[in-house]
Amino acid sequence: MALDLFDLTGKVAMVTGASKGLGKAMSVGLAKAGADLALCARNPGDLRNAASEIATCGTRVETFPMDVLRGQSIREAVDAILARFGRIDILVNNAGVNVRKTTLELSEEEWDRVLDTNLKGYFLVAQAVAPAMIRQGGGKIINLSSIFGAVGMNNQAAYASSKGGIVQLTKVMAIEWARSNIQVNAIGPTYFETPLVATLRNDPERFRFINERTPMGRWGQPEELEGTVIFLAARASDFITGQTVYVDGGWTIW
Ligand SMILES: NC(=O)c1ccc[n+]([C@@H]2O[C@H](COP(=O)([O-])OP(=O)(O)OC[C@H]3O[C@@H](n4cnc5c(N)ncnc54)[C@H](OP(=O)(O)O)[C@@H]3O)[C@@H](O)[C@H]2O)c1
């Protein structure tokens, strides 16, 4: 059956930034396809709320508070997940932040916070998880980039730099771990309605601009990432590595 290619039953997925927005939506998608979930983010209460929602899909869901800005916190969470589940088959590197300011206004602290979370954090989490995948004989790593990994936008100096960096980090990790049967790919979403972009969503002028700039004429809904994350986590994508899939209603095609 062709659907077997998308079956994640028995797989263990670790998702960072899983308590809200796209991380939560992608966790729901992975759980619907049969995966057990290890949910990571900083706020334990938000994580618990997300876990009870995701558990309604019927697979095992546990929470592991973790701060991707701190290497020690990452290593402790990965060790705890391996102790509880015995393996990690899928890593979704998704935790992210943004500071929208012009290049002249952006402070050094803000630049560091965005780059340390969105780029260094992905490197540290993948570095902590990959040895277990290598021991297991393979795995899938999915990094969240953005349309701004491919095209520019004002007020996004730190964010676009981090997301462009993710496109390149994805290629390097894909090459280094290709012979270990780990496929590393990225997803590049356009504007999706999540807490990260609530201020833009609530600004009528920006909301209209984004609709008009998008060939398909609208924002994405978080559940519209489910298909792509399942595909990249499943056997269906076993010969695809180092790629960025833009889920963007056409934003990056013109
Ligand atoms: N929404 C969009 O339109 C859009 C478009 C393109 C790309 N993306 C990317 O998709 C990813 C998710 O975005 P989103 O819109 O879902 O964001 P969101 O709704 O703001 O959620 C961000 C998640 O990351 C966690 N997080 C933030 N800093 C963290 C840290 N230092 N350590 C661990 N977890 C941390 C947050 O939980 P805690 O605060 O509790 O830690 C939360 O679970 C990001 O990488 C973002 O750049 C989003």
The ligand as an SDF file (V2000), in Angstrom:
LIG
                    3D

 48 52  0  0  0  0  0  0  0  0999 V2000
    4.7270   31.5500   11.9170 N   0  0  0  0  0  0  0  0  0  0  0  0
    5.2830   31.8680   10.7850 C   0  0  0  0  0  0  0  0  0  0  0  0
    4.7150   32.6120    9.9980 O   0  0  0  0  0  0  0  0  0  0  0  0
    6.6110   31.2920   10.4040 C   0  0  0  0  0  0  0  0  0  0  0  0
    7.0470   31.4700    9.0720 C   0  0  0  0  0  0  0  0  0  0  0  0
    8.2770   30.9300    8.6870 C   0  0  0  0  0  0  0  0  0  0  0  0
    9.0500   30.2330    9.6010 C   0  0  0  0  0  0  0  0  0  0  0  0
    8.6030   30.0840   10.8850 N   0  0  0  0  0  0  0  0  0  0  0  0
    9.4740   29.3480   11.8050 C   0  0  0  0  0  0  0  0  0  0  0  0
    8.7740   28.2780   12.3970 O   0  0  0  0  0  0  0  0  0  0  0  0
    9.2570   28.0620   13.7240 C   0  0  0  0  0  0  0  0  0  0  0  0
    8.0910   28.1090   14.6970 C   0  0  0  0  0  0  0  0  0  0  0  0
    7.4850   29.3960   14.6090 O   0  0  0  0  0  0  0  0  0  0  0  0
    6.0690   29.6960   15.2830 P   0  0  0  0  0  0  0  0  0  0  0  0
    5.4340   30.7320   14.4600 O   0  0  0  0  0  0  0  0  0  0  0  0
    5.3520   28.4490   15.5910 O   0  0  0  0  0  0  0  0  0  0  0  0
    6.5780   30.3990   16.6420 O   0  0  0  0  0  0  0  0  0  0  0  0
    5.8140   30.5570   18.0610 P   0  0  0  0  0  0  0  0  0  0  0  0
    4.3640   30.3620   17.8920 O   0  0  0  0  0  0  0  0  0  0  0  0
    6.3170   31.8300   18.6360 O   0  0  0  0  0  0  0  0  0  0  0  0
    6.4070   29.3320   18.9160 O   0  0  0  0  0  0  0  0  0  0  0  0
    7.7880   29.2930   19.1830 C   0  0  0  0  0  0  0  0  0  0  0  0
    8.0810   28.0380   19.9810 C   0  0  0  0  0  0  0  0  0  0  0  0
    9.5000   27.9830   20.2300 O   0  0  0  0  0  0  0  0  0  0  0  0
    9.7190   27.8700   21.6420 C   0  0  0  0  0  0  0  0  0  0  0  0
   10.9940   28.5210   21.9570 N   0  0  0  0  0  0  0  0  0  0  0  0
   11.3310   29.8260   21.7540 C   0  0  0  0  0  0  0  0  0  0  0  0
   12.5760   30.0550   22.2350 N   0  0  0  0  0  0  0  0  0  0  0  0
   13.0290   28.8600   22.7130 C   0  0  0  0  0  0  0  0  0  0  0  0
   14.2300   28.4630   23.3500 C   0  0  0  0  0  0  0  0  0  0  0  0
   15.2330   29.3400   23.6130 N   0  0  0  0  0  0  0  0  0  0  0  0
   14.3720   27.1730   23.7160 N   0  0  0  0  0  0  0  0  0  0  0  0
   13.3690   26.2810   23.4810 C   0  0  0  0  0  0  0  0  0  0  0  0
   12.1970   26.6030   22.9060 N   0  0  0  0  0  0  0  0  0  0  0  0
   12.0380   27.9000   22.5350 C   0  0  0  0  0  0  0  0  0  0  0  0
    8.4890   28.4970   22.2750 C   0  0  0  0  0  0  0  0  0  0  0  0
    8.2140   28.0280   23.5900 O   0  0  0  0  0  0  0  0  0  0  0  0
    8.8620   28.7100   24.9150 P   0  0  0  0  0  0  0  0  0  0  0  0
    8.7630   30.1910   24.7250 O   0  0  0  0  0  0  0  0  0  0  0  0
    8.0820   28.1680   26.0660 O   0  0  0  0  0  0  0  0  0  0  0  0
   10.2780   28.2300   24.9330 O   0  0  0  0  0  0  0  0  0  0  0  0
    7.3880   27.9970   21.3180 C   0  0  0  0  0  0  0  0  0  0  0  0
    7.0490   26.6710   21.6410 O   0  0  0  0  0  0  0  0  0  0  0  0
   10.3100   29.1520   13.9780 C   0  0  0  0  0  0  0  0  0  0  0  0
   11.5950   28.6260   13.7150 O   0  0  0  0  0  0  0  0  0  0  0  0
    9.9490   30.2050   12.9650 C   0  0  0  0  0  0  0  0  0  0  0  0
   11.0510   31.0010   12.6070 O   0  0  0  0  0  0  0  0  0  0  0  0
    7.4130   30.5870   11.2990 C   0  0  0  0  0  0  0  0  0  0  0  0
  1  2  1  0
  2  3  2  0
  2  4  1  0
  4  5  1  0
  4 48  2  0
  5  6  2  0
  6  7  1  0
  7  8  2  0
  8  9  1  0
  8 48  1  0
  9 10  1  0
  9 46  1  0
 10 11  1  0
 11 12  1  0
 11 44  1  0
 12 13  1  0
 13 14  1  0
 14 15  2  0
 14 16  1  0
 14 17  1  0
 17 18  1  0
 18 19  2  0
 18 20  1  0
 18 21  1  0
 21 22  1  0
 22 23  1  0
 23 24  1  0
 23 42  1  0
 24 25  1  0
 25 26  1  0
 25 36  1  0
 26 27  1  0
 26 35  1  0
 27 28  2  0
 28 29  1  0
 29 30  1  0
 29 35  2  0
 30 31  1  0
 30 32  2  0
 32 33  1  0
 33 34  2  0
 34 35  1  0
 36 37  1  0
 36 42  1  0
 37 38  1  0
 38 39  2  0
 38 40  1  0
 38 41  1  0
 42 43  1  0
 44 45  1  0
 44 46  1  0
 46 47  1  0
M  CHG  2   8   1  16  -1
M  END
$$$$
